């Protein structure tokens, strides 16, 4: 059975700044990944409102390409993977275990989707759905060297049973991001992970609002009511948002999100920013 095809390829490419389909080269992959993280925000508005997160390709296209929204890894990396295949890249869907902000050596569930891309026999990791620390360039898989990106440097550590992605953050600290291996994943694997991430009471996606977007020399993040702009090589700007109307305006202005103005959304936003107003 063949994988579903994109139905809005031209619109997708236009959103990413391409008038015609680019060739499946490393330079194209670099442009695609950088632009994608700036155009399509990481966001979990659906999970904090209790709405279902549909990860079939038509639903993702409807939400992101036509609906003015972003998504999280099961949406953004599925969409990106479909585009890579459409453009002729040799790509495989894989998964990872998020260990960011966990004790060193933690072993978590498979709840992250990403892609393995092979170009001229060289393997790269491509990821456009890892929130506020998403890599903004493809990363060489078979190298443990420090790898620069338009934002933070990253490195991939080879383990006995897979790999560990680390990012170089403040004060030169190499912080673990996620574990992954190269086992091919099918839609059912992601369906199980997505169900857990979007519905389980222990999932952080069901507990707090998380939004992120990249730009030239900066990252914007929103964690509940805490908004920040992180500048590469400079101090961050931070402020608290404790008003629902202000938060909705911020989501539109800073993240270019078309937020539904409904009682359900307002109630969810009021709930996540409540601690900031105490």
Phi, psi and omega per residue, in radians:
X1 nan 2.183 -3.100
X2 -1.341 2.683 3.140
X3 -1.258 2.610 3.080
X4 -1.018 2.548 3.141
X5 -1.781 2.654 3.032
X6 -1.121 2.494 3.089
X7 -1.900 -0.128 -3.124
X8 -2.225 0.757 -3.054
X9 -1.027 -0.797 -3.097
X10 -1.096 -0.759 3.098
X11 -1.092 -0.750 3.115
X12 -1.007 -0.863 -3.141
X13 -1.109 -0.680 3.113
X14 -1.098 -0.718 3.099
X15 -1.050 -0.524 -3.140
X16 -1.611 0.074 3.044
X17 1.561 0.354 3.137
X18 -1.975 2.253 3.085
X19 -1.428 -0.524 3.111
X20 -2.337 2.897 -3.122
X21 -1.180 2.150 -3.135
X22 -1.396 2.816 3.141
X23 -1.289 2.728 -3.112
X24 -1.399 1.234 -3.107
X25 -1.986 2.948 3.094
X26 -1.114 -0.687 3.109
X27 -1.069 -0.718 3.087
X28 -1.088 -0.796 -3.136
X29 -1.045 -0.719 3.116
X30 -1.087 -0.773 3.128
X31 -1.129 -0.763 -3.124
X32 -1.050 -0.819 -3.063
X33 -1.180 -0.760 3.141
X34 -1.110 -0.823 -3.099
X35 -1.181 -0.650 -3.092
X36 -1.058 -0.758 -3.095
X37 -1.227 -0.310 3.072
X38 -1.580 -0.495 -3.076
X39 -1.565 -0.733 -3.052
X40 -1.926 1.808 -3.081
X41 -1.171 2.605 2.907
X42 -1.343 2.254 3.130
X43 -2.815 2.653 -3.125
X44 -2.255 0.703 3.113
X45 -0.983 -0.626 -3.103
X46 -1.097 -0.797 -3.016
X47 -1.221 -0.544 3.136
X48 -1.359 -0.303 3.073
X49 -1.633 -0.114 -3.110
X50 1.432 0.177 3.115
X51 -1.355 2.590 3.110
X52 -1.177 2.519 3.062
X53 -1.806 1.840 -3.084
X54 -1.556 2.198 -3.054
X55 -2.003 0.293 2.942
X56 -1.312 2.635 -2.994
X57 -1.058 -0.773 3.113
X58 -1.033 -0.682 3.131
X59 -1.167 -0.684 3.122
X60 -1.159 -0.737 3.103
X61 -1.071 -0.752 3.138
X62 -1.057 -0.727 -3.093
X63 -1.280 -0.843 -2.990
X64 -1.572 -0.784 -3.066
X65 -1.435 -0.550 -3.076
X66 -1.934 -0.406 -3.002
X67 -1.774 0.010 3.093
X68 1.229 0.499 -3.114
X69 -2.074 3.000 2.987
X70 -1.923 -2.438 3.130
X71 3.062 -2.965 3.052
X72 -2.038 -2.926 -2.868
X73 -1.015 -0.672 -3.098
X74 -1.193 -0.354 3.090
X75 -1.659 -0.989 -3.035
X76 -1.134 -0.750 -3.120
X77 -1.332 -0.430 3.006
X78 -1.182 -0.826 3.119
X79 -1.037 -0.802 -3.119
X80 -1.129 -0.731 3.114
X81 -1.048 -0.764 3.126
X82 -1.091 -0.660 3.104
X83 -1.168 -0.731 3.120
X84 -1.024 -0.785 3.107
X85 -1.098 -0.717 -3.135
X86 -1.068 -0.597 -3.111
X87 -1.499 -0.086 3.083
X88 1.687 0.218 3.083
X89 -1.282 2.628 2.997
X90 -1.530 1.737 -3.027
X91 -2.276 2.564 3.101
X92 -2.272 2.420 3.093
X93 -1.458 2.214 3.134
X94 -2.288 -3.102 -3.102
X95 -2.477 2.876 -3.119
X96 -2.464 3.009 3.134
X97 -2.061 1.979 -3.063
X98 -1.267 2.162 3.115
X99 -2.136 0.125 3.070
X100 -1.045 2.350 -3.128
X101 1.163 0.292 3.047
X102 -1.885 2.741 3.078
X103 -1.024 2.525 3.123
X104 -0.962 2.321 -3.126
X105 1.618 0.021 3.131
X106 -1.141 2.649 3.134
X107 -2.286 1.855 -3.015
X108 -1.871 3.130 -3.134
X109 -1.284 2.805 3.062
X110 -1.349 1.699 -3.103
X111 -2.264 0.305 3.132
X112 -2.249 2.354 3.092
X113 -1.840 2.412 3.044
X114 -2.646 -3.051 -3.075
X115 -2.304 2.545 2.966
X116 -1.799 2.193 -3.096
X117 -2.155 2.259 3.124
X118 -1.952 2.176 -3.124
X119 -2.232 2.064 -3.123
X120 0.918 0.726 3.088
X121 1.397 0.002 -3.136
X122 -1.845 2.323 -3.039
X123 -1.709 2.403 -3.141
X124 -2.304 2.681 2.979
X125 -1.757 2.252 3.092
X126 -2.106 2.282 -3.047
X127 -2.599 2.131 3.091
X128 -2.093 0.284 -3.014
X129 -2.360 0.683 -3.105
X130 -2.001 0.752 2.981
X131 1.016 -2.451 -3.032
X132 -1.264 -0.112 3.095
X133 -2.158 0.500 3.123
X134 -1.094 2.318 3.045
X135 -1.132 2.363 -3.113
X136 -1.748 0.312 3.030
X137 -2.652 2.641 3.013
X138 -1.104 2.583 -3.070
X139 -2.051 2.333 3.066
X140 -1.041 2.224 -3.134
X141 -1.319 -0.788 -2.980
X142 -1.630 0.881 3.077
X143 -2.648 2.401 3.072
X144 -1.809 0.186 3.120
X145 -1.284 2.775 2.988
X146 -1.120 2.312 -3.104
X147 -2.093 2.048 3.121
X148 -1.270 2.651 2.996
X149 -2.352 3.060 3.044
X150 -1.065 -0.213 3.097
X151 -2.119 -2.135 -3.097
X152 -1.299 2.718 2.960
X153 -1.305 2.666 3.107
X154 -2.297 2.852 2.958
X155 -2.551 2.688 3.128
X156 -2.038 2.042 -3.111
X157 -1.644 2.209 3.122
X158 -1.408 2.231 3.109
X159 -1.958 3.023 3.134
X160 -1.075 -0.709 -3.041
X161 -2.079 0.486 3.099
X162 2.725 -2.502 -3.045
X163 -2.456 2.748 3.060
X164 -2.242 2.149 3.064
X165 -1.561 2.265 3.067
X166 -2.147 2.623 3.043
X167 -2.079 2.497 3.113
X168 -1.563 1.903 -3.046
X169 -1.867 -2.673 -3.041
X170 -0.997 2.557 3.083
X171 1.027 0.453 3.071
X172 1.274 0.257 -3.128
X173 -1.335 2.296 3.065
X174 -1.608 1.746 -3.032
X175 -1.645 2.305 3.118
X176 -1.178 2.417 3.133
X177 -1.851 -1.120 3.090
X178 -2.734 2.634 2.982
X179 -1.514 2.583 3.052
X180 -2.723 2.817 2.986
X181 -2.355 -3.075 -3.002
X182 -1.806 0.237 3.121
X183 -1.101 2.235 3.133
X184 -1.101 2.394 3.124
X185 -1.990 2.526 3.097
X186 -1.927 3.011 -3.065
X187 -1.022 -0.624 -3.127
X188 -1.124 -0.595 3.096
X189 -1.095 -0.750 3.131
X190 -1.266 -0.547 3.103
X191 -1.074 -0.758 3.121
X192 -1.120 -0.841 3.140
X193 -1.091 -0.721 3.140
X194 -1.126 -0.681 3.107
X195 -1.068 -0.763 3.124
X196 -1.125 -0.886 -3.067
X197 -1.051 -0.685 -3.015
X198 -1.558 -0.291 -3.022
X199 -2.186 -0.426 -3.040
X200 -1.220 2.346 -3.105
X201 -1.075 -0.401 3.115
X202 -1.480 -0.138 -3.122
X203 -1.281 2.277 3.095
X204 -1.074 -0.408 -3.139
X205 -1.218 -0.388 3.097
X206 -1.581 -0.138 -3.020
X207 -1.887 -0.528 -3.064
X208 -2.504 2.705 3.113
X209 -1.411 2.294 3.120
X210 -2.343 2.109 -3.134
X211 -2.374 2.481 -3.134
X212 -2.674 2.611 3.120
X213 -2.690 2.599 3.113
X214 -1.944 2.834 3.057
X215 -2.734 -2.993 -3.068
X216 -1.230 1.730 3.096
X217 1.457 0.196 3.139
X218 -2.600 2.820 2.934
X219 -2.246 2.402 3.008
X220 -1.890 2.361 3.111
X221 -2.367 2.620 3.049
X222 -2.366 2.127 3.103
X223 -2.133 1.820 -2.947
X224 0.951 -1.997 3.137
X225 -1.749 0.158 -3.108
X226 -1.688 1.896 -3.124
X227 -1.791 2.413 3.131
X228 -2.510 2.561 2.934
X229 -2.029 2.031 -3.109
X230 -1.752 2.040 -3.139
X231 -1.670 2.386 3.118
X232 -1.217 2.083 3.106
X233 1.385 0.240 3.131
X234 -2.557 2.991 -3.132
X235 -1.208 2.641 3.113
X236 -1.482 2.700 2.993
X237 -1.836 2.326 -3.096
X238 -2.365 2.558 2.994
X239 -2.750 2.741 3.129
X240 -1.735 2.458 3.090
X241 -2.037 2.069 -3.040
X242 -2.089 0.245 -3.109
X243 -2.225 2.308 -3.054
X244 -1.094 -0.773 3.136
X245 -1.057 -0.751 3.123
X246 -1.115 -0.692 -3.137
X247 -1.149 -0.709 3.118
X248 -1.130 -0.693 3.087
X249 -1.134 -0.700 3.132
X250 -1.107 -0.727 3.127
X251 -1.069 -0.651 3.125
X252 -1.309 -0.777 -3.024
X253 -1.310 -0.813 -3.022
X254 -1.551 -0.442 -3.072
X255 -2.097 -0.016 3.105
X256 0.992 0.690 3.136
X257 -1.751 2.328 3.053
X258 -1.528 1.635 -3.031
X259 -1.526 2.165 3.094
X260 -1.090 2.235 3.126
X261 -1.594 1.418 -3.096
X262 -2.211 2.755 3.096
X263 -0.980 -0.661 -3.126
X264 -1.090 -0.780 3.133
X265 -1.182 -0.771 -3.133
X266 -1.064 -0.731 3.125
X267 -1.113 -0.714 3.141
X268 -1.158 -0.738 3.130
X269 -1.162 -0.682 3.100
X270 -1.090 -0.632 -3.128
X271 -1.191 -0.729 -3.059
X272 -1.347 -0.429 3.139
X273 -1.670 -0.026 -3.120
X274 -0.937 -0.783 3.140
X275 -1.034 -0.530 -3.115
X276 -1.235 -0.387 -3.078
X277 -1.678 -0.041 -3.120
X278 -1.365 nan nan
